[in-house]
């Protein structure tokens, strides 16, 4: 049975996933390339629609986050309760620090190396690889989002629940790509222009929300447990 806290965790993971590619400066330029990728791959096989490729890309993003989550959740399950008790506050503290950096306009993602997406002769396989590597590119560009998911995972040591947290996070990351697959060229240009033009405002709002979540857990959850 799903508890209210688990549903809240999943909702926050989904929102963090949606924000991950939208709030990263180094990811926004990938969207025009993604649209060109869809057009180019679809032209190789007329039976393959951009929507189908968008769904395959979505599965690639989710697969990448599932693999990423398996590693973290496995390590988390091996940890003792005392380690988790320390790990949770530390990760939320990091989230608060990263959130303050977002609000201040500090692009921490610049320090991470860029990853290039491999391509194959198969449009379907290329779409799946694009999705998986899109996630790997977005994570270091927007580290606050994945730290938030790590933090949420430390609040419950339940393998199934935590794996769903990473899957829902991956789906959230793929939603912008899936929506772009459904839009016309003019609509895509408008959306990308809006995101690029309002990037700073989006970053500040997301930073404030993440900072609020971090402070809530640090003050009302972890400090309360110590009292």
C-alpha positions as CSV (number, residue, x, y, z in Angstrom):
1,X,0.0,0.0,0.0
2,X,1.3,3.4,-1.0
3,X,1.7,5.9,1.8
4,X,1.3,9.6,1.5
5,X,5.0,10.2,2.0
6,X,5.9,7.8,-0.8
7,X,3.5,9.5,-3.2
8,X,5.0,12.9,-2.2
9,X,8.5,11.5,-2.8
10,X,7.5,10.2,-6.3
11,X,5.9,13.5,-7.2
12,X,9.0,15.5,-6.1
13,X,11.2,13.0,-8.1
14,X,9.0,13.5,-11.2
15,X,9.2,17.3,-10.9
16,X,13.0,17.1,-10.3
17,X,13.2,15.0,-13.5
18,X,11.3,17.5,-15.6
19,X,13.5,20.3,-14.3
20,X,16.8,18.5,-14.9
21,X,16.9,19.1,-18.7
22,X,14.9,22.3,-18.7
23,X,17.1,24.1,-16.1
24,X,20.5,23.1,-17.5
25,X,22.2,25.6,-19.7
26,X,24.3,23.0,-21.5
27,X,21.2,20.8,-22.2
28,X,19.1,23.5,-23.9
29,X,21.3,23.5,-27.0
30,X,20.6,19.8,-27.4
31,X,16.9,20.3,-28.1
32,X,17.4,21.7,-31.7
33,X,19.8,18.8,-32.2
34,X,17.2,16.4,-30.9
35,X,14.6,17.6,-33.4
36,X,17.1,17.3,-36.2
37,X,17.9,13.8,-34.9
38,X,14.2,12.8,-35.0
39,X,13.9,14.2,-38.6
40,X,17.0,12.5,-39.8
41,X,16.2,9.1,-38.2
42,X,12.6,9.2,-39.5
43,X,13.8,10.0,-43.0
44,X,15.9,6.7,-43.0
45,X,12.7,4.7,-42.6
46,X,9.3,6.3,-43.5
47,X,7.5,3.7,-41.4
48,X,9.0,5.2,-38.2
49,X,7.3,8.4,-36.9
50,X,8.9,11.1,-34.7
51,X,6.4,10.1,-32.0
52,X,7.6,6.4,-32.1
53,X,11.2,7.6,-31.9
54,X,10.2,10.0,-29.0
55,X,8.8,7.0,-27.1
56,X,12.0,5.0,-27.7
57,X,14.0,7.9,-26.5
58,X,11.8,8.0,-23.4
59,X,12.5,4.3,-22.8
60,X,16.3,5.1,-23.2
61,X,16.2,7.8,-20.6
62,X,14.3,5.6,-18.1
63,X,16.7,2.7,-18.8
64,X,19.6,5.0,-18.0
65,X,18.1,6.2,-14.8
66,X,17.1,2.7,-13.8
67,X,20.7,1.5,-14.2
68,X,21.9,4.6,-12.3
69,X,19.3,4.0,-9.6
70,X,20.2,0.3,-9.2
71,X,23.8,1.2,-8.3
72,X,22.8,3.9,-5.8
73,X,19.9,1.9,-4.1
74,X,22.1,-1.2,-3.9
75,X,24.8,0.8,-2.1
76,X,22.1,2.4,0.1
77,X,20.7,-1.0,1.1
78,X,24.2,-2.1,2.1
79,X,24.6,0.8,4.5
80,X,23.7,0.5,8.1
81,X,21.0,2.6,9.7
82,X,23.6,4.7,11.4
83,X,25.3,5.5,8.1
84,X,21.9,6.4,6.5
85,X,21.1,8.6,9.5
86,X,24.2,10.6,8.6
87,X,24.0,10.3,4.9
88,X,20.5,11.8,4.7
89,X,21.3,15.2,6.4
90,X,24.6,15.4,4.5
91,X,22.9,15.0,1.1
92,X,20.1,17.5,2.0
93,X,22.8,19.9,3.1
94,X,24.5,19.5,-0.3
95,X,21.1,20.1,-1.9
96,X,20.7,23.3,0.0
97,X,24.2,24.4,-1.1
98,X,23.6,23.6,-4.7
99,X,20.2,25.3,-4.6
100,X,21.8,28.5,-3.3
101,X,24.2,28.3,-6.2
102,X,21.3,28.0,-8.6
103,X,19.7,31.1,-7.1
104,X,23.0,33.0,-7.3
105,X,23.4,32.0,-11.0
106,X,26.5,29.8,-10.4
107,X,26.6,27.1,-13.2
108,X,28.2,24.2,-11.3
109,X,27.6,21.9,-14.2
110,X,30.5,23.5,-16.1
111,X,33.0,21.6,-14.1
112,X,31.8,18.2,-15.4
113,X,32.9,16.7,-18.7
114,X,30.6,16.5,-21.6
115,X,29.4,13.2,-23.0
116,X,28.7,12.6,-26.7
117,X,25.9,10.4,-27.9
118,X,26.9,7.3,-30.0
119,X,24.9,6.7,-33.2
120,X,24.2,3.5,-35.2
121,X,22.6,2.6,-38.5
122,X,19.4,1.5,-36.7
123,X,17.0,4.5,-36.1
124,X,15.4,2.6,-33.1
125,X,18.7,1.7,-31.5
126,X,20.1,5.2,-32.1
127,X,16.9,6.7,-30.4
128,X,17.3,4.4,-27.4
129,X,21.0,5.3,-27.1
130,X,20.2,9.0,-27.5
131,X,17.8,8.7,-24.6
132,X,20.2,7.0,-22.3
133,X,23.1,9.3,-23.0
134,X,20.7,12.4,-22.9
135,X,20.2,11.5,-19.2
136,X,23.9,11.1,-18.6
137,X,24.5,14.5,-20.2
138,X,21.7,16.2,-18.3
139,X,22.7,14.9,-14.8
140,X,26.2,16.6,-14.5
141,X,24.8,19.8,-16.1
142,X,22.1,20.0,-13.4
143,X,23.6,18.2,-10.4
144,X,21.1,19.7,-7.9
145,X,18.3,17.5,-9.4
146,X,20.1,14.2,-8.9
147,X,21.2,15.2,-5.4
148,X,17.6,15.8,-4.6
149,X,16.7,12.3,-5.8
150,X,19.5,10.9,-3.7
151,X,18.2,12.8,-0.7
152,X,14.7,11.6,-1.3
153,X,16.0,8.0,-1.5
154,X,17.6,8.2,1.9
155,X,14.3,8.9,3.6
156,X,13.2,5.3,3.0
157,X,15.4,2.2,2.7
158,X,13.0,0.2,0.5
159,X,14.4,-1.2,-2.6
160,X,11.1,-1.3,-4.7
161,X,10.1,2.2,-3.6
162,X,13.5,3.7,-4.3
163,X,13.7,2.1,-7.7
164,X,10.4,3.6,-8.6
165,X,11.7,6.9,-7.5
166,X,14.5,6.7,-10.1
167,X,12.2,5.4,-12.8
168,X,9.7,8.3,-12.2
169,X,12.7,10.7,-12.2
170,X,13.8,9.3,-15.5
171,X,10.3,9.6,-16.9
172,X,10.2,13.2,-15.8
173,X,13.5,13.9,-17.6
174,X,12.0,12.4,-20.8
175,X,8.7,14.3,-20.7
176,X,10.1,17.5,-22.4
177,X,11.6,15.3,-25.2
178,X,8.3,13.5,-25.6
179,X,6.4,16.7,-25.9
180,X,8.8,18.1,-28.5
181,X,8.1,14.9,-30.5
182,X,4.4,15.8,-30.7
183,X,4.8,19.5,-31.7
184,X,5.1,21.1,-35.1
185,X,8.3,22.9,-36.1
186,X,6.9,26.4,-35.3
187,X,5.7,25.2,-31.9
188,X,9.1,23.6,-31.2
189,X,10.9,26.9,-32.0
190,X,8.6,28.8,-29.7
191,X,9.0,26.4,-26.8
192,X,12.8,26.3,-27.1
193,X,12.9,30.1,-27.4
194,X,10.8,30.5,-24.3
195,X,13.0,28.1,-22.3
196,X,16.2,29.8,-23.5
197,X,14.8,33.3,-22.9
198,X,13.4,32.5,-19.4
199,X,16.2,30.2,-18.3
200,X,17.3,32.4,-15.4
201,X,13.8,32.8,-14.0
202,X,13.2,29.1,-14.2
203,X,16.5,28.4,-12.5
204,X,15.7,30.8,-9.6
205,X,12.2,29.4,-9.1
206,X,13.5,25.8,-9.1
207,X,16.4,26.8,-6.8
208,X,14.0,28.4,-4.3
209,X,11.7,25.3,-4.3
210,X,14.7,22.9,-3.8
211,X,16.1,25.1,-1.1
212,X,12.8,25.0,0.7
213,X,12.6,21.2,0.5
214,X,16.2,20.9,1.8
215,X,15.6,23.2,4.7
216,X,12.3,21.5,5.5
217,X,13.9,18.1,5.8
218,X,17.0,19.5,7.6
219,X,15.0,21.5,10.2
220,X,11.7,19.7,10.7
221,X,12.7,16.1,10.0
222,X,16.3,15.5,10.9
223,X,16.6,18.0,13.8
224,X,13.2,16.8,15.1
225,X,14.5,13.2,15.2
226,X,17.5,14.4,17.3
227,X,15.3,16.1,19.8
